[in-house]
Structure formats: structure tokens, C-alpha cells
Amino acid sequence: MPASRALFYALAGAAIGAVAARVAYTGFTRNRPADLGGRWTRKNHRGEPITLLEGPAFVAGSGAAAALTPGLPGRVRAAALLAGVGSGALGAYDDLYGTTSSKGFKGHLTALARGEVTSGAVKILGIGATGLGAAALVSAGPVDTAVNGATIAGAANLANLFDLRPGRAVKVGLLTGGPLLAASLFRASPAAAALAAVPLGAAAALLPDDLGERAMLGDAGANSLGALLGLAAVTSLGKPGRYALLGTIAALTAASEKVSFTKVIAGNSVLNRIDMLGRRPVDPV
């Protein structure tokens, strides 16, 4: 029956993603030689050192799940690998070689207009290309491809904007991806359920280390998480839903250039409670 298959494929996708992500994270962080000179180490908002290797672990785990989870048609499987691994690789490039001379979507594009090719601009253009490539595999016609590609790329960028506090990007991913998975199960859509479950399983498995302030997704993990959820959304939603989603992503991305998401979250009691769930208390000023 379609309903039982959808549940089975979703459980398989989540389980493979979770196990593969944990195995990858353990392998990346155990006995690594001096962290390549500290390239994968950053200081968090407390000024404490944490590793960015959670990001490559997410990319590896979700990539393995996209390749191995049953129930995914070949074109959808290829789209998931292109969107998730492609955006993750570009994010890793920015993690390793990025500078702070230009910040934000607007900052990198402004620098590009001046003839300065920043690592962020390379990432933005590259994720745009991988988003369009993934969309072309699952879309019907050039207009759908453009809308879906922009949504996948925009979701990849937006997820990264939330990776500023422990567990925040993963929580946003779970809160947005959970309804997609539930809707796919309700509609008894095996492929959609599997596709939504893949990033959720990998992200949930890495959440304890993120909340524990031992690791963070970085650009690699956050971009990959957003791209995979964007792909799951465009393959599940009808035209009105996809257009509404793209508009929401564009509006939030534009708002991020003027407004601090961290301040907005801290100023709202409900959002702040969710944001602090499982985290260490904020240090007193």
C-alpha cells in the first residue's frame, strides 16, 4: 500500500541519513591531524573554539542517504545529490577560504560588480547553478525550472543565515521540514516522504553536538540542509505553494540585509524559548 511504503521509505531515509552523519562526524573529528592548521575551527558567539566538521558530516550523511534510500526515482535521487552535495561543497569552499571583507548577499554581489570575485560570490553563483541543475531534473518546463531553481538556491542561502547560534539552523530545518514530511505521509507519497526524511535524519543526528557547542554546521552544512529542504518543497508543493515559498524566501533574505534575525528571535518570547531549548544559558552581561 502507498501509505505503508511512504512510511517505510521515510523511516529508511531518516535512519540512513542519521547513521551515516554520525559515522562521518566521528570519523572526521577523531584523530584528525591538527585540524589542517585550524581551518575547520572557529570561535562561536561565546568566543569558544568549535569545529565546523559538523557541516561535512551532514553533507556526507545526507548524500549517502540520498544515494541509498529506497523509493526515490532516479531523477529525484540525482537532483538530491546535486543539490545537497553541490551546495555543501561550495559552502565548504567558503568555510575554508572565505573572508569577512564582504558580507551578506548584497555585499558579495556588490563586490562582484566592482570586479572583485569573493568566495561568497563564487558560492552564490555556484549554488544558483546547482539549484537550477537540480530543478531541471524534477521540473516541467523552463518556467518551473527557474522558479524551482531559485527556491532551492534561496533556501540554501536562507538556512545559512540562521546558523549563528547553537542548534538554530537545525531547529529551523526540522520545523520547516517536519510539515513537509507529514504532508507527504498524509498524501501517501513514498518518494516525497523519502526525500523530506533524508536531511531531517542527518540533521537530527548532529543536533546534540550543535546544541552542546562542540560543533556547528557552517556554510557547508547549512547550505546543504537548506538546498535539500528546498528540493523537497518544490517536489511536494503545487504551483501556488511554490510561488508563495519563493516569495517568502526572497522577503526573508532581503530583510536579513537590514534586520538581525538574532535580535528578532531574542525579542519574541516564543521564538526565544524555542531558540534556547537544549542550549546552555546565555552568559550574564
C-alpha positions as CSV (number, residue, x, y, z in Angstrom):
1,M,0.0,0.0,0.0
2,P,1.2,3.5,-0.8
3,A,0.8,4.7,2.8
4,S,2.9,1.9,4.3
5,R,5.5,2.3,1.6
6,A,5.7,6.1,2.3
7,L,6.3,5.4,6.0
8,F,8.9,2.7,5.3
9,Y,10.8,4.9,2.8
10,A,10.7,7.9,5.2
11,L,12.0,5.8,8.1
12,A,14.7,4.3,5.9
13,G,15.8,7.8,4.6
14,A,15.9,9.2,8.1
15,A,17.8,6.2,9.6
16,I,20.4,6.1,6.8
17,G,20.9,9.8,7.0
18,A,21.3,9.7,10.8
19,V,23.7,6.8,10.9
20,A,25.8,8.0,8.0
21,A,26.0,11.5,9.5
22,R,27.1,10.2,12.9
23,V,29.7,7.8,11.4
24,A,31.1,10.7,9.2
25,Y,31.2,13.1,12.2
26,T,33.0,10.6,14.3
27,G,35.5,9.8,11.6
28,F,36.1,13.5,10.8
29,T,36.7,14.6,14.4
30,R,38.6,11.6,15.8
31,N,42.3,11.6,15.5
32,R,42.4,14.3,12.7
33,P,45.9,15.8,12.2
34,A,45.9,19.2,13.9
35,D,42.7,20.2,12.1
36,L,44.6,21.2,8.9
37,G,46.1,24.1,10.8
38,G,42.9,25.1,12.4
39,R,41.0,25.6,9.1
40,W,37.9,23.8,10.4
41,T,38.0,25.5,13.8
42,R,36.1,28.7,14.6
43,K,35.1,30.7,17.7
44,N,31.5,30.7,18.5
45,H,29.4,33.6,19.9
46,R,31.0,33.0,23.3
47,G,34.5,33.2,21.9
48,E,35.0,29.4,22.5
49,P,36.6,27.2,19.8
50,I,34.2,24.8,18.0
51,T,34.6,22.6,14.9
52,L,33.0,23.2,11.5
53,L,33.3,19.5,10.7
54,E,29.6,19.0,11.5
55,G,28.9,20.5,8.1
56,P,30.9,18.0,6.0
57,A,29.4,15.2,8.2
58,F,25.9,16.4,7.3
59,V,26.8,16.6,3.6
60,A,28.2,13.0,3.8
61,G,25.3,11.6,5.7
62,S,22.6,13.2,3.7
63,G,24.5,12.4,0.5
64,A,24.7,8.7,1.5
65,A,21.0,8.7,2.3
66,A,20.1,10.3,-1.0
67,A,22.1,7.6,-2.8
68,L,20.9,4.6,-0.8
69,T,17.3,5.3,0.4
70,P,14.8,3.2,-1.5
71,G,11.8,4.7,-3.2
72,L,13.5,7.7,-4.9
73,P,13.1,7.8,-8.7
74,G,16.4,8.2,-10.5
75,R,16.0,11.8,-11.5
76,V,14.9,12.8,-8.0
77,R,17.9,10.9,-6.5
78,A,20.3,12.7,-8.9
79,A,18.7,16.0,-8.1
80,A,19.1,15.4,-4.3
81,L,22.8,14.5,-4.8
82,L,23.4,17.6,-7.0
83,A,21.6,20.0,-4.7
84,G,22.9,18.6,-1.4
85,V,26.4,17.7,-2.2
86,G,26.9,20.5,-4.7
87,S,25.8,23.3,-2.3
88,G,27.7,21.6,0.5
89,A,30.9,21.6,-1.4
90,L,30.5,25.2,-2.3
91,G,29.8,26.0,1.3
92,A,32.9,24.2,2.4
93,Y,34.9,26.3,0.0
94,D,33.6,29.4,1.6
95,D,34.2,28.0,5.1
96,L,37.9,27.3,4.2
97,Y,38.7,30.3,2.0
98,G,36.1,32.9,2.9
99,T,37.0,36.4,4.1
100,T,35.0,39.0,6.0
101,S,35.7,41.9,3.6
102,S,32.3,41.5,2.1
103,K,29.2,40.2,4.0
104,G,25.7,39.2,3.0
105,F,24.1,38.5,-0.4
106,K,24.2,42.2,-1.3
107,G,27.8,42.7,-0.2
108,H,29.2,39.8,-2.3
109,L,27.2,40.9,-5.4
110,T,28.3,44.5,-4.9
111,A,31.9,43.4,-4.7
112,L,31.4,41.3,-7.9
113,A,30.0,44.3,-9.7
114,R,33.3,46.1,-8.8
115,G,35.2,43.2,-10.4
116,E,36.2,41.6,-7.1
117,V,35.4,37.9,-7.0
118,T,34.9,36.9,-3.4
119,S,34.5,33.4,-2.1
120,G,30.9,34.3,-1.2
121,A,30.2,35.3,-4.8
122,V,31.6,32.0,-6.1
123,K,29.3,30.2,-3.6
124,I,26.2,32.3,-4.5
125,L,26.7,31.7,-8.3
126,G,27.6,28.1,-7.8
127,I,24.7,27.3,-5.6
128,G,22.5,29.1,-8.1
129,A,23.8,26.8,-10.8
130,T,23.4,23.6,-8.8
131,G,19.9,24.7,-7.8
132,L,18.9,25.2,-11.4
133,G,20.6,21.9,-12.3
134,A,18.7,20.0,-9.6
135,A,15.4,21.8,-10.6
136,A,15.8,20.8,-14.2
137,L,15.8,17.2,-13.2
138,V,12.4,17.4,-11.4
139,S,10.6,20.3,-13.2
140,A,8.2,20.5,-16.2
141,G,9.4,23.3,-18.5
142,P,11.7,26.4,-18.3
143,V,9.4,28.5,-16.0
144,D,9.1,25.7,-13.4
145,T,12.8,25.1,-13.6
146,A,13.6,28.8,-13.0
147,V,11.1,29.1,-10.1
148,N,12.2,25.8,-8.5
149,G,15.9,26.5,-9.0
150,A,15.6,29.9,-7.4
151,T,13.7,28.3,-4.5
152,I,16.4,25.6,-3.9
153,A,19.2,28.1,-4.1
154,G,17.4,30.7,-2.0
155,A,16.6,28.1,0.7
156,A,20.3,27.1,0.8
157,N,21.3,30.7,1.4
158,L,18.5,31.3,3.9
159,A,19.3,28.3,6.0
160,N,22.9,29.6,6.4
161,L,21.6,33.0,7.8
162,F,20.2,31.1,10.8
163,D,23.5,29.3,11.7
164,L,24.5,32.0,14.2
165,R,23.6,30.3,17.5
166,P,23.8,26.7,18.7
167,G,21.2,24.4,17.1
168,R,19.3,27.3,15.4
169,A,19.8,26.3,11.8
170,V,19.0,22.6,12.6
171,K,15.9,23.6,14.5
172,V,14.7,25.8,11.6
173,G,15.3,22.9,9.3
174,L,13.3,20.4,11.5
175,L,10.5,22.9,12.0
176,T,10.1,23.6,8.3
177,G,10.9,20.1,7.0
178,G,8.7,18.3,9.5
179,P,5.4,19.6,8.0
180,L,6.7,18.6,4.5
181,L,7.3,15.1,5.7
182,A,4.0,14.9,7.5
183,A,2.1,16.2,4.4
184,S,3.9,13.6,2.2
185,L,2.9,10.8,4.6
186,F,-0.6,12.1,4.7
187,R,-0.8,12.1,0.9
188,A,0.8,8.6,0.9
189,S,3.6,9.8,-1.5
190,P,6.6,7.5,-1.0
191,A,9.1,9.5,-3.0
192,A,8.2,12.8,-1.4
193,A,8.3,11.3,2.1
194,A,11.8,9.7,1.5
195,L,13.2,13.0,0.1
196,A,12.0,15.0,3.0
197,A,13.2,12.5,5.6
198,V,16.8,12.3,4.3
199,P,18.0,15.8,5.5
200,L,15.9,15.6,8.7
201,G,17.5,12.4,9.8
202,A,21.0,13.6,9.2
203,A,20.3,17.0,10.9
204,A,18.7,15.5,13.9
205,A,21.6,13.1,14.5
206,L,24.0,16.0,14.6
207,L,21.8,18.3,16.8
208,P,23.3,17.2,20.2
209,D,26.8,18.3,19.2
210,D,25.5,21.6,17.8
211,L,23.4,22.4,20.9
212,G,26.4,21.3,23.1
213,E,28.5,24.0,21.4
214,R,31.0,21.4,20.2
215,A,30.3,21.9,16.5
216,M,28.4,24.0,14.0
217,L,27.0,23.4,10.5
218,G,29.0,26.2,8.9
219,D,28.3,27.1,5.3
220,A,28.8,23.6,4.2
221,G,26.1,22.0,6.3
222,A,23.6,24.9,6.4
223,N,23.7,25.4,2.6
224,S,23.2,21.7,2.1
225,L,20.4,21.4,4.6
226,G,18.6,24.4,3.0
227,A,19.0,23.1,-0.5
228,L,17.7,19.6,0.3
229,L,14.7,21.0,2.1
230,G,14.1,23.4,-0.8
231,L,14.2,20.5,-3.2
232,A,11.8,18.5,-1.0
233,A,9.4,21.5,-1.0
234,V,9.4,22.1,-4.8
235,T,8.7,18.5,-5.5
236,S,5.9,18.3,-3.0
237,L,4.0,21.7,-3.3
238,G,1.7,22.8,-6.1
239,K,2.3,25.9,-8.1
240,P,0.6,28.4,-5.6
241,G,2.6,26.9,-2.7
242,R,5.9,27.0,-4.7
243,Y,5.4,30.7,-5.6
244,A,4.4,31.6,-2.1
245,L,7.5,29.8,-0.8
246,L,9.8,31.6,-3.2
247,G,8.3,34.9,-2.2
248,T,8.8,34.1,1.5
249,I,12.4,33.2,0.9
250,A,13.1,36.3,-1.1
251,A,11.4,38.5,1.6
252,L,13.4,37.0,4.5
253,T,16.6,37.2,2.5
254,A,16.0,40.9,1.8
255,A,15.0,41.5,5.4
256,S,18.3,39.9,6.6
257,E,20.2,42.7,5.0
258,K,18.5,45.2,7.3
259,V,17.4,43.3,10.3
260,S,19.2,41.0,12.7
261,F,17.4,37.6,13.0
262,T,19.1,37.1,16.3
263,K,17.6,40.3,17.8
264,V,14.2,39.5,16.4
265,I,14.3,36.0,17.9
266,A,15.6,37.3,21.3
267,G,12.8,39.9,21.4
268,N,10.0,37.3,20.9
269,S,9.2,35.2,23.9
270,V,8.0,32.1,21.9
271,L,10.8,32.2,19.3
272,N,13.4,32.8,22.1
273,R,12.1,29.8,24.1
274,I,12.4,27.6,21.0
275,D,15.9,29.0,20.2
276,M,17.1,28.4,23.8
277,L,15.7,24.9,24.1
278,G,18.5,22.5,24.8
279,R,21.2,25.2,24.9
280,R,23.4,26.4,27.6
281,P,22.1,29.6,29.4
282,V,23.2,32.9,28.0
283,D,26.2,34.3,29.8
284,P,25.2,37.2,32.1
285,V,26.4,40.6,30.8
